[in-house]
Amino acid sequence: MASIKPYGLIVTLSVIWGLAFVAIRQADFELDSNNLTLLRWLIVAAAFLALYPVMVKPKARFDRKDFARLLVVALTSVAIYHLSLNAAEKVVNASLAGLLISLAPLTTVLLSSVVLHEKLTLKIWGALALAVAGAFVISSPDLSFTGTAVGPGLVVVAALAGAVFTVASKPLVSKYGPFPVAAWAAFLGTAILLPLATPSLVEQSLALSAQGWASVLYLAILSTVVANMIFYTLVSRQAVSKLGVQLYLVPIVSAAGGVLILGENLGIEILAGGALLLLAVGLGTSSRH
């Protein structure tokens, strides 16, 4: 993977993650959100365990003082992000979820600025205003407060979690390498999820259709094992605040996938709100050098 140019990795990651919103929506038809999360990560942990002797070669021996940071990465990237997103897609369609999650790069810029004590520019504040406007338009298509904001709110929680684990993982991937961090976060994150296991996990897993299993395996193998190794490789190569600008294809792919694969309607409100969000993310991330 080290020999592949960053642009090729970015395009591959964007397509994989964009279609993941469609796969989550499809799997949510047959699994409750907790069971989907746990089943996905049990498969991920097993895959990383099989790959560990071959692909995981830490650049340094693990330092105990880094455990707290690894715990933050595991908690946010595995538990909070996926539980929130899977629950959200019970009531939010794939295109809407993908567009709302595009808040993550902007949040990453803000968080990295705080952590790195970098000054925010007027462009960043302008981007924040656009992002709030875009989120409002998407969350309330009829411009009223009669609908529930729980679904869109959970997607925003996932976006915030995405920003946290992106920023928190940077020192770890620099010190140990991308593959070890991806594997360690998967093992620890899956352990955090284990208390959620109930008999319904087995029941729903046995009842999964071929399409349901295809969605779960796509999410586990491609969208998590493969995609996380690509993602942490990109994090190791460049500043996290600049990575988001290169992932604009994710919400576009998710919206296209929702329309073409799931037959979702892409209304003018989602297009308008999505355009504001993407403009906000572009303005925010491109202003950093």
C-alpha positions as CSV (number, residue, x, y, z in Angstrom):
1,M,0.0,0.0,0.0
2,A,3.0,2.3,0.6
3,S,3.7,2.3,-3.2
4,I,0.2,3.5,-4.1
5,K,0.0,7.2,-4.7
6,P,-2.2,9.1,-2.2
7,Y,-4.7,10.2,-4.8
8,G,-5.4,6.5,-5.7
9,L,-5.9,5.7,-2.0
10,I,-8.2,8.7,-1.5
11,V,-10.4,7.8,-4.4
12,T,-10.6,4.1,-3.3
13,L,-11.4,5.1,0.2
14,S,-14.0,7.6,-0.8
15,V,-15.9,5.0,-3.0
16,I,-15.7,2.3,-0.3
17,W,-16.9,4.6,2.5
18,G,-19.5,6.3,0.3
19,L,-21.2,2.9,-0.6
20,A,-20.9,1.9,3.1
21,F,-23.9,4.2,3.9
22,V,-25.9,2.2,1.4
23,A,-24.8,-1.1,3.0
24,I,-25.7,0.1,6.5
25,R,-29.1,1.1,5.3
26,Q,-29.6,-2.3,3.7
27,A,-28.4,-4.2,6.8
28,D,-30.5,-2.1,9.0
29,F,-33.6,-3.6,7.4
30,E,-32.7,-7.0,9.0
31,L,-30.6,-6.2,12.1
32,D,-31.1,-3.8,14.9
33,S,-28.4,-1.2,15.2
34,N,-26.5,-2.7,18.1
35,N,-26.4,-6.2,16.6
36,L,-25.2,-4.8,13.3
37,T,-22.4,-2.9,15.0
38,L,-21.3,-5.9,17.1
39,L,-21.6,-8.5,14.2
40,R,-19.6,-6.2,12.0
41,W,-16.8,-5.7,14.5
42,L,-16.6,-9.3,15.5
43,I,-15.8,-10.1,11.9
44,V,-13.4,-7.2,11.7
45,A,-11.5,-8.4,14.8
46,A,-11.3,-12.0,13.4
47,A,-10.0,-10.7,10.1
48,F,-7.3,-8.5,11.8
49,L,-6.4,-11.4,14.0
50,A,-5.8,-13.6,10.9
51,L,-3.8,-10.8,9.2
52,Y,-1.8,-9.8,12.3
53,P,1.2,-12.1,11.8
54,V,1.6,-11.2,8.2
55,M,0.7,-7.4,7.9
56,V,1.0,-5.9,11.4
57,K,4.6,-5.0,12.1
58,P,4.8,-2.1,14.7
59,K,7.7,0.4,14.2
60,A,8.1,0.5,17.9
61,R,7.2,-1.5,21.0
62,F,3.9,-0.4,22.5
63,D,4.3,2.2,25.2
64,R,1.8,1.9,28.1
65,K,1.5,5.7,28.3
66,D,-0.2,5.6,24.8
67,F,-3.0,3.3,26.0
68,A,-5.3,6.2,27.0
69,R,-5.0,7.6,23.5
70,L,-5.6,4.2,21.9
71,L,-8.6,3.8,24.1
72,V,-10.0,7.2,22.9
73,V,-9.4,6.1,19.3
74,A,-11.1,2.7,19.9
75,L,-14.0,4.2,21.8
76,T,-14.8,6.9,19.2
77,S,-13.9,5.0,16.0
78,V,-15.6,1.7,16.9
79,A,-18.3,2.2,19.5
80,I,-19.5,5.8,19.3
81,Y,-19.2,6.3,15.6
82,H,-20.8,3.1,14.5
83,L,-23.5,2.8,17.1
84,S,-24.6,6.4,16.4
85,L,-24.5,6.0,12.6
86,N,-26.2,2.6,12.5
87,A,-29.0,3.9,14.8
88,A,-29.4,7.0,12.7
89,E,-29.8,5.1,9.5
90,K,-32.9,3.4,10.9
91,V,-34.6,6.7,10.3
92,V,-32.3,8.6,8.0
93,N,-31.7,7.6,4.4
94,A,-28.2,6.8,3.1
95,S,-27.8,10.0,1.0
96,L,-28.8,12.2,4.0
97,A,-26.4,10.3,6.3
98,G,-23.6,10.6,3.9
99,L,-24.1,14.3,3.4
100,L,-24.4,15.0,7.1
101,I,-21.3,13.1,7.9
102,S,-19.4,15.5,5.6
103,L,-19.4,17.7,8.8
104,A,-16.6,15.5,10.0
105,P,-13.7,17.1,8.0
106,L,-14.7,20.6,9.1
107,T,-14.9,19.4,12.7
108,T,-11.5,17.8,12.3
109,V,-10.1,21.1,11.2
110,L,-11.5,22.8,14.3
111,L,-10.3,20.1,16.7
112,S,-6.8,20.0,15.2
113,S,-6.6,23.7,15.5
114,V,-7.5,23.5,19.2
115,V,-5.1,20.6,19.9
116,L,-2.3,22.2,17.9
117,H,-3.1,25.7,19.2
118,E,-3.4,27.0,15.6
119,K,-5.3,30.3,14.9
120,L,-8.7,30.1,13.3
121,T,-9.2,32.3,10.3
122,L,-12.3,34.2,9.2
123,K,-12.7,31.6,6.5
124,I,-13.1,28.9,9.2
125,W,-15.8,30.9,10.9
126,G,-17.5,31.4,7.6
127,A,-17.4,27.7,7.0
128,L,-18.9,27.0,10.4
129,A,-21.9,29.3,9.5
130,L,-22.4,27.5,6.2
131,A,-22.2,24.1,7.9
132,V,-24.8,25.1,10.5
133,A,-27.1,26.4,7.7
134,G,-26.6,23.2,5.7
135,A,-27.3,20.9,8.6
136,F,-30.5,22.9,9.4
137,V,-31.8,22.7,5.8
138,I,-31.1,18.9,5.7
139,S,-32.6,18.2,9.1
140,S,-35.8,20.2,8.6
141,P,-36.7,19.9,4.9
142,D,-40.0,21.6,5.4
143,L,-38.4,24.4,7.4
144,S,-40.5,23.5,10.5
145,F,-39.8,21.9,13.8
146,T,-42.5,19.2,13.6
147,G,-40.2,16.4,12.7
148,T,-37.7,14.6,14.9
149,A,-34.0,15.7,14.8
150,V,-32.8,12.5,16.5
151,G,-31.7,10.8,13.3
152,P,-29.7,13.7,11.9
153,G,-28.4,14.4,15.4
154,L,-27.0,10.9,15.7
155,V,-25.2,11.4,12.4
156,V,-23.6,14.6,13.7
157,V,-22.5,12.7,16.8
158,A,-20.8,10.2,14.5
159,A,-19.2,13.0,12.6
160,L,-17.8,14.5,15.8
161,A,-16.5,11.0,16.8
162,G,-14.9,10.8,13.4
163,A,-13.0,14.0,14.0
164,V,-11.9,12.9,17.5
165,F,-10.4,9.6,16.4
166,T,-8.8,11.1,13.3
167,V,-6.9,13.7,15.4
168,A,-6.2,11.3,18.3
169,S,-4.8,8.7,15.9
170,K,-2.2,10.9,14.3
171,P,0.6,10.5,17.0
172,L,-0.1,6.8,17.2
173,V,0.2,6.1,13.5
174,S,3.3,8.2,13.4
175,K,4.9,6.2,16.2
176,Y,3.7,2.7,15.4
177,G,2.5,2.7,11.8
178,P,-1.0,2.6,10.3
179,F,-1.6,-1.2,10.3
180,P,-0.9,-1.8,14.0
181,V,-3.1,1.1,15.1
182,A,-5.9,-0.1,12.9
183,A,-5.7,-3.6,14.4
184,W,-5.2,-2.5,18.0
185,A,-8.2,-0.2,17.8
186,A,-10.3,-3.0,16.3
187,F,-9.4,-5.4,19.1
188,L,-10.0,-2.9,21.9
189,G,-13.1,-1.4,20.3
190,T,-14.7,-4.8,19.8
191,A,-14.0,-5.7,23.4
192,I,-15.8,-2.5,24.4
193,L,-18.9,-3.6,22.3
194,L,-19.1,-7.1,23.8
195,P,-21.4,-6.1,26.7
196,L,-24.0,-5.3,24.1
197,A,-24.2,-9.0,23.1
198,T,-27.7,-10.5,23.5
199,P,-29.4,-13.7,22.3
200,S,-31.0,-11.7,19.5
201,L,-27.6,-11.3,17.9
202,V,-27.5,-15.0,17.1
203,E,-31.1,-15.1,16.1
204,Q,-30.9,-12.2,13.7
205,S,-27.6,-13.4,12.3
206,L,-29.0,-16.8,11.5
207,A,-32.0,-15.2,9.9
208,L,-30.0,-12.9,7.6
209,S,-30.7,-13.1,3.9
210,A,-27.9,-13.4,1.3
211,Q,-28.3,-9.7,0.7
212,G,-28.0,-9.0,4.4
213,W,-24.9,-11.0,4.7
214,A,-23.4,-9.3,1.7
215,S,-24.0,-5.9,3.3
216,V,-22.5,-7.0,6.6
217,L,-19.4,-8.5,4.9
218,Y,-19.0,-5.5,2.8
219,L,-19.1,-3.3,5.9
220,A,-16.7,-5.5,7.8
221,I,-14.1,-6.5,5.2
222,L,-14.1,-3.6,2.7
223,S,-15.4,-0.7,4.6
224,T,-13.5,-1.5,7.9
225,V,-10.5,-3.8,7.5
226,V,-9.4,-2.5,4.0
227,A,-10.7,1.1,4.4
228,N,-9.2,1.6,7.9
229,M,-5.8,0.4,6.7
230,I,-6.0,2.9,3.8
231,F,-7.3,5.7,6.1
232,Y,-4.5,5.3,8.7
233,T,-2.0,5.1,5.9
234,L,-3.3,8.5,4.7
235,V,-3.2,9.9,8.2
236,S,0.4,8.9,8.6
237,R,1.3,10.7,5.3
238,Q,-0.3,14.1,5.7
239,A,-1.8,16.5,8.2
240,V,-5.3,15.4,9.3
241,S,-6.7,18.9,8.6
242,K,-5.9,18.5,4.9
243,L,-7.2,15.0,4.5
244,G,-10.9,15.9,4.7
245,V,-10.7,18.2,1.6
246,Q,-9.7,15.1,-0.4
247,L,-12.7,13.0,0.8
248,Y,-15.5,15.1,-0.7
249,L,-16.4,12.1,-2.9
250,V,-17.8,10.2,0.1
251,P,-21.1,12.1,0.4
252,I,-21.4,12.3,-3.4
253,V,-21.0,8.5,-3.7
254,S,-23.4,7.8,-0.8
255,A,-26.1,10.1,-2.3
256,A,-25.6,8.4,-5.7
257,G,-25.7,5.0,-4.2
258,G,-28.8,5.7,-2.2
259,V,-30.6,6.9,-5.3
260,L,-29.4,4.2,-7.7
261,I,-29.2,1.2,-5.5
262,L,-31.9,1.8,-2.8
263,G,-34.2,3.9,-5.0
264,E,-34.2,6.8,-2.5
265,N,-35.5,10.2,-3.5
266,L,-33.0,13.0,-3.6
267,G,-35.1,16.1,-3.0
268,I,-34.2,19.7,-3.6
269,E,-33.8,20.3,0.2
270,I,-31.1,17.6,0.5
271,L,-29.3,18.9,-2.6
272,A,-29.4,22.4,-1.3
273,G,-28.3,21.5,2.3
274,G,-25.7,19.1,0.9
275,A,-24.3,21.8,-1.3
276,L,-24.0,24.2,1.7
277,L,-22.3,21.4,3.7
278,L,-19.8,20.6,1.0
279,L,-19.1,24.3,0.5
280,A,-18.5,24.7,4.2
281,V,-16.1,21.8,4.3
282,G,-14.3,23.0,1.3
283,L,-14.0,26.5,2.6
284,G,-12.8,25.3,6.0
285,T,-10.3,22.7,4.9
286,S,-8.8,24.6,2.0
287,S,-8.0,27.6,4.2
288,R,-5.4,25.5,6.1
289,H,-1.9,25.3,4.7
